[in-house]
């Protein structure tokens, strides 16, 4: 598997622990709403909710979630033994590489340079992801091994945590020498951006969007949102009053790597959707309206942007670069004026409301005001670009493509999920062409034996918003929030089921 394809597998697995974060945001958000002045001091229920959410957001706990979640998510059959192995490996590494243990072992001088700081930060998401990947690979390779009869009890899946603990010892030995260097590099990268202040936030926002097509924005987010190098923008924001009291959160600064997304996702992208609708051919407007309304509402309400972004990413890449540039501008403006808010899932209305009572939020109400400006800005620039360059956005395609895509107008309405999964499976070449089926929030993530027999036009006609090709054998099909359901249904379809009777648009 090529490097990009492997990175995609890791990105897909990251969705398992990341999916837990909205629960923390909801618990803490409701808690701050119940007690906006005391932050749990005036309400037992508010304190209960805030502390419950903090149990997830806490740096050490979140790192452990990543170790367990990635190990589980990358395992071949999503088995609990892989998750247990991730837990075991994480505990071994973080114990052996803690400052006290490193000093006692004596291989590395903890007092040298920033070594003590580096080892004090060994309990982080980066290490969680690393051991999660290693645990999953060991599980996938050795979970079926049979030992001699005398050791038969430790065969198969029981063997994996034992192997992981041994490998984790070896990794710990390497990390004692390598981690200070890696940590120093990550800190330098983070500082080079954070030292730029608002401009750095803008640069981050620009590259965050550019990496969306290949799903590698998660790696970039880990540097700024979590405690990989000490920035921990998301974690510190949701610490609320506790973060302010401890000095880890700064009102008007903490949240700067999240706040600027709200004007874009809630207002900018819906403005782009309106521009795409207005520039569609008259005979196609009804079809385009149904797509743009659904995608625009998802972006505004939940912050799920991929259904809308992939509607123009491949047919008009210049618009996606424009979108990335405007996102960077939005983060820059919000950071410049110290308007901050945060999210646990994405920058939609739900998270804005939940974070508005967080004591770390600062003049959050200016973000919707700014969003109205970005609605106009997105609409005007997208419409001008589409018309000036005659871009083939939805509703402006060639007749042959329109005829195919018109078939998806009623697909989701007239087919149940199982039938829809059969159609996608047939267009992908059947089970015999798929070596792995998985999904994240909005995408089918697939490995195929022969990509040439995948019918991309049919996939789009069925309802796919886009198809991303990665390497020779990796494929992503953008479906929106239905992706995980369709992936599950596809797995349930027997390998030998005859799909010849399935009719494609």
NORLIN-V420511 format. One record per backbone hydrogen bond with DSSP energy under -1.0 kcal/mol. CO is the residue of the C=O (numbers start at 1). NH is the residue of the N-H. If there is no record, write none. Layout:
BEGIN
co->[CO | CO]
nh->[NH | NH]
END
This chain:
BEGIN
co->[2 | 3 | 4 | 5 | 6 | 7 | 8 | 9 | 10 | 12 | 13 | 14 | 15 | 17 | 18 | 20 | 20 | 21 | 22 | 23 | 24 | 25 | 26 | 27 | 28 | 29 | 30 | 31 | 35 | 38 | 43 | 44 | 45 | 46 | 47 | 48 | 49 | 50 | 51 | 53 | 53 | 54 | 58 | 59 | 60 | 61 | 62 | 63 | 64 | 65 | 66 | 67 | 68 | 69 | 70 | 79 | 80 | 81 | 82 | 83 | 84 | 85 | 86 | 87 | 88 | 89 | 90 | 91 | 92 | 93 | 98 | 99 | 100 | 101 | 102 | 109 | 110 | 112 | 114 | 115 | 116 | 119 | 122 | 124 | 125 | 126 | 127 | 128 | 129 | 130 | 131 | 132 | 133 | 134 | 135 | 136 | 137 | 138 | 139 | 142 | 145 | 148 | 149 | 151 | 152 | 155 | 156 | 159 | 160 | 161 | 162 | 163 | 164 | 165 | 166 | 167 | 168 | 169 | 170 | 171 | 172 | 174 | 174 | 175 | 178 | 179 | 180 | 181 | 182 | 183 | 184 | 185 | 186 | 187 | 188 | 189 | 190 | 191 | 193 | 194 | 196 | 197 | 198 | 199 | 200 | 201 | 202 | 203 | 204 | 205 | 206 | 207 | 209 | 211 | 212 | 216 | 217 | 218 | 220 | 221 | 224 | 225 | 225 | 226 | 232 | 233 | 234 | 237 | 239 | 240 | 241 | 242 | 243 | 243 | 250 | 250 | 253 | 255 | 255 | 258 | 259 | 261 | 262 | 263 | 263 | 264 | 267 | 268 | 269 | 270 | 271 | 272 | 273 | 274 | 275 | 277 | 281 | 284 | 285 | 286 | 287 | 288 | 289 | 290 | 291 | 292 | 293 | 294 | 295 | 296 | 297 | 298 | 298 | 298 | 300 | 301 | 305 | 306 | 309 | 309 | 312 | 316 | 317 | 318 | 319 | 320 | 321 | 322 | 323 | 324 | 325 | 326 | 327 | 328 | 329 | 330 | 331 | 332 | 333 | 334 | 340 | 346 | 348 | 349 | 350 | 351 | 352 | 355 | 358 | 362 | 363 | 364 | 366 | 367 | 368 | 369 | 370 | 371 | 372 | 373 | 374 | 375 | 376 | 377 | 378 | 379 | 380 | 381 | 382 | 383 | 384 | 385 | 386 | 391 | 393 | 395 | 398 | 399 | 400 | 401 | 402 | 404 | 405 | 406 | 410 | 411 | 416 | 417 | 418 | 419 | 420 | 421 | 422 | 423 | 424 | 425 | 426 | 427 | 430 | 431 | 433 | 436 | 438 | 442 | 442 | 443 | 444 | 445 | 446 | 447 | 447 | 451 | 454 | 455 | 456 | 457 | 458 | 459 | 459 | 466 | 468 | 470 | 473 | 474 | 475 | 476 | 477 | 478 | 480 | 482 | 483 | 484 | 485 | 486 | 487 | 488 | 494 | 499]
nh->[6 | 7 | 8 | 9 | 10 | 11 | 12 | 13 | 14 | 15 | 16 | 18 | 19 | 20 | 21 | 23 | 24 | 25 | 26 | 27 | 28 | 29 | 30 | 31 | 32 | 33 | 34 | 35 | 39 | 41 | 47 | 48 | 49 | 50 | 51 | 52 | 53 | 54 | 55 | 56 | 57 | 58 | 62 | 63 | 64 | 65 | 66 | 67 | 68 | 69 | 70 | 71 | 72 | 73 | 74 | 83 | 84 | 85 | 86 | 87 | 88 | 89 | 90 | 91 | 92 | 93 | 94 | 95 | 96 | 97 | 102 | 103 | 104 | 105 | 106 | 112 | 116 | 115 | 118 | 119 | 120 | 122 | 124 | 128 | 129 | 130 | 131 | 132 | 133 | 134 | 135 | 136 | 137 | 138 | 139 | 140 | 141 | 142 | 143 | 145 | 156 | 151 | 152 | 154 | 155 | 158 | 159 | 163 | 164 | 165 | 166 | 167 | 168 | 169 | 170 | 171 | 172 | 173 | 174 | 175 | 176 | 177 | 178 | 179 | 182 | 183 | 184 | 185 | 186 | 187 | 188 | 189 | 190 | 191 | 192 | 193 | 194 | 195 | 196 | 197 | 199 | 201 | 202 | 203 | 204 | 205 | 206 | 207 | 208 | 209 | 210 | 211 | 212 | 216 | 215 | 220 | 221 | 222 | 224 | 225 | 233 | 234 | 235 | 232 | 236 | 237 | 238 | 240 | 242 | 244 | 245 | 246 | 248 | 249 | 253 | 254 | 256 | 258 | 259 | 261 | 262 | 265 | 266 | 267 | 268 | 269 | 271 | 272 | 273 | 274 | 275 | 276 | 277 | 278 | 279 | 280 | 284 | 288 | 289 | 290 | 291 | 292 | 293 | 294 | 295 | 296 | 297 | 298 | 299 | 300 | 301 | 302 | 303 | 304 | 349 | 350 | 309 | 310 | 312 | 313 | 316 | 319 | 321 | 322 | 323 | 324 | 325 | 326 | 327 | 328 | 329 | 330 | 331 | 332 | 333 | 334 | 335 | 336 | 337 | 339 | 362 | 348 | 352 | 353 | 354 | 355 | 356 | 358 | 361 | 340 | 366 | 367 | 370 | 371 | 372 | 373 | 374 | 375 | 376 | 377 | 378 | 379 | 380 | 381 | 382 | 383 | 384 | 385 | 386 | 387 | 388 | 389 | 391 | 393 | 396 | 281 | 402 | 403 | 404 | 405 | 406 | 407 | 408 | 409 | 414 | 415 | 420 | 421 | 422 | 423 | 424 | 425 | 426 | 427 | 428 | 430 | 429 | 455 | 433 | 434 | 449 | 447 | 445 | 479 | 480 | 440 | 477 | 438 | 475 | 435 | 436 | 454 | 456 | 459 | 460 | 461 | 462 | 463 | 464 | 478 | 476 | 474 | 448 | 470 | 446 | 468 | 444 | 465 | 483 | 486 | 487 | 488 | 489 | 490 | 491 | 492 | 497 | 502]
END
